[in-house]
């Protein structure tokens, strides 16, 4: 009977350690099959543009958006009402990710239905950086691919460029890529 107690303790310790390691793996590896389960833990409705998710991705994935997360966010975007805060936050998140060349490809190839809303959110953005982020996302959606390290002259008036994107006159927009 005395030998069973240490054995039970050892087994329970090993099980607890495996559980902790498994949880840590889920946290730090968004590309894992179970990483998508962690997505709701990093998306708070109080964060503008899902900033908590962006910070998490910078910590564990170099800022890159895993395809599984992108699909889940696109599903949430499809279900959200266009006037809802969640809708704006998800589009804002994609804009911020695209601005730093860290968005997924799917939003660029499947984002046409959201283009008008992206343009309107960009026009009404309250900072130049946010306006540029929405502009870059709108251009990426029009092109059907993400931009690679885009540069726009900071002295450029951004708001008129949204009209050029809307009309499909992308060649008239002074953006450079390396």
C-alpha positions in Angstrom: 0.0 0.0 0.0 2.9 2.3 0.7 4.3 1.9 -2.8 1.0 3.0 -4.5 1.0 6.5 -3.0 4.3 7.6 -4.6 3.3 6.0 -7.9 -0.1 7.8 -7.8 1.7 11.1 -7.0 4.2 10.5 -9.9 1.4 9.7 -12.4 -0.7 12.7 -11.3 2.4 15.0 -11.6 3.2 13.7 -15.1 -0.4 14.3 -16.1 -0.5 17.8 -14.7 2.8 18.6 -16.5 1.4 17.3 -19.8 -1.7 19.4 -19.4 0.4 22.5 -18.7 2.6 21.9 -21.7 -0.4 21.2 -23.9 -2.0 24.5 -22.8 1.2 26.4 -23.4 1.5 24.9 -26.9 -2.0 26.0 -27.7 -1.1 29.5 -26.5 2.1 29.9 -28.4 1.4 28.1 -31.6 -1.5 29.6 -33.5 -0.7 27.5 -36.5 -1.6 24.3 -34.6 -4.8 22.5 -35.2 -6.1 23.6 -31.8 -4.7 27.1 -32.0 -8.0 28.4 -33.4 -9.6 27.5 -30.1 -7.5 30.3 -28.5 -8.8 32.9 -30.9 -11.8 34.1 -28.7 -9.3 34.6 -25.8 -7.5 37.2 -27.8 -10.4 39.2 -29.2 -12.0 41.6 -26.8 -14.8 43.7 -28.0 -13.4 46.8 -26.1 -10.2 46.7 -28.2 -10.1 49.0 -31.3 -9.3 46.9 -34.4 -8.8 43.8 -32.2 -5.5 45.2 -30.9 -5.2 42.4 -28.3 -5.2 39.8 -31.2 -2.5 41.9 -33.0 -0.3 42.0 -29.9 -0.7 38.2 -29.4 0.2 37.5 -33.0 3.3 39.7 -32.7 4.4 37.8 -29.6 3.9 34.3 -30.9 3.9 34.5 -34.8 5.9 37.5 -35.9 2.6 39.3 -36.4 1.5 37.0 -39.2 -2.1 36.0 -39.4 -2.6 32.2 -39.6 -5.0 31.0 -42.3 -7.2 29.4 -39.7 -7.6 32.7 -37.8 -8.3 34.5 -41.0 -11.0 32.0 -42.0 -12.6 32.3 -38.5 -12.5 36.1 -38.7 -14.0 36.1 -42.2 -16.8 33.9 -40.9 -17.5 36.3 -38.0 -17.4 39.2 -40.5 -20.0 37.4 -42.7 -22.3 37.0 -39.7 -21.8 40.5 -38.3 -24.2 43.4 -39.1 -22.4 46.0 -41.2 -23.2 48.7 -38.7 -22.1 46.7 -35.7 -18.9 47.5 -33.7 -17.7 43.9 -34.4 -17.9 44.4 -38.1 -15.8 47.6 -37.9 -13.3 46.0 -35.6 -12.7 43.0 -37.8 -12.3 45.2 -40.9 -10.0 47.5 -38.8 -8.0 44.5 -37.8 -7.5 43.4 -41.4 -6.6 47.0 -42.3 -3.9 47.2 -39.6 -2.6 43.7 -40.5 -2.4 44.7 -44.1 -0.7 48.0 -43.3 2.2 46.1 -41.8 2.2 43.5 -44.6 0.9 40.8 -42.2 -2.6 40.1 -43.4 -3.7 36.9 -44.9 -4.4 36.5 -48.6 -8.0 35.5 -48.2 -9.2 38.9 -47.3 -7.6 40.3 -50.4 -9.1 37.6 -52.7 -12.5 37.4 -51.0 -12.9 41.0 -49.8 -14.8 42.5 -52.7 -18.2 42.4 -50.9 -16.6 44.5 -48.1 -14.8 47.1 -50.4 -17.5 49.8 -50.1 -17.4 49.5 -46.3 -13.6 49.5 -46.2 -13.6 52.7 -48.3 -16.2 54.4 -46.0 -14.4 53.4 -42.8 -11.1 54.7 -44.3 -12.7 58.0 -45.3 -14.1 58.5 -41.8 -11.0 57.3 -39.9 -9.8 59.7 -37.2 -6.0 59.3 -37.8 -3.8 59.5 -40.9 -2.3 56.1 -40.0 -5.7 54.5 -39.8 -6.7 56.1 -43.1 -3.6 54.7 -44.7 -4.3 51.3 -43.3 -7.8 51.2 -44.8 -6.5 52.6 -48.1 -3.9 49.8 -48.3 -6.5 47.2 -47.5 -8.9 48.7 -50.2 -6.1 48.6 -52.8 -5.2 45.0 -51.8 -8.8 44.0 -52.2 -9.0 45.7 -55.6 -5.8 44.0 -56.7 -6.7 40.6 -55.2 -3.4 40.3 -53.4 -1.7 41.9 -50.4 0.7 44.7 -50.9 4.3 44.0 -49.9 5.7 46.8 -47.6 3.7 49.5 -49.3 4.8 53.2 -49.0 2.7 56.3 -49.4 4.2 59.7 -49.0 3.0 61.0 -45.6 2.3 64.5 -47.0 -0.1 63.0 -49.5 -3.8 63.9 -48.9 -5.3 60.4 -48.4 -9.1 61.0 -48.6 -9.2 61.7 -52.4 -7.3 58.5 -53.0 -10.3 56.5 -51.8 -12.3 57.8 -54.8 -9.5 56.6 -57.1 -9.7 53.1 -55.5 -13.5 53.1 -55.8 -13.2 53.9 -59.5 -10.5 51.3 -60.0 -7.9 53.8 -61.0 -5.1 52.2 -59.0 -2.3 53.3 -61.3 -3.0 56.9 -60.3 -2.3 56.2 -56.6 1.3 57.0 -55.6 2.1 53.9 -53.7 5.4 52.1 -54.0 6.4 48.6 -53.1 10.1 47.5 -52.8 
